Amino acid sequence: MSASVLVPLLAFLIVPGFMGRLVVSLLIGIGVASILINTQKIAVPQMSQAAMFLSFYGAAMTILAGVVA
């Protein structure tokens, strides 16, 4: 779970553009979620919970992508 936050932050230092940073965070988020679901470490959440988690992660990564120089 910590990789879904730390890896994009480290990648933001390498990726130059805002849209590139968003793509990186999207790919890492999808990868971490699929790993957690496939290894059955977490249960597949209900749609409302999943939407809440995705919107929070997306908002946080969008803010960080715009702030990190």
Secondary structure, 3 states (H helix, E strand, C coil): CCHHHHHHHHHHCCCCCHHHHHHHHHHHHHHHHHHHHHCCCCCCCCHHHHHHHHHHHHHHHHHHHHHCC
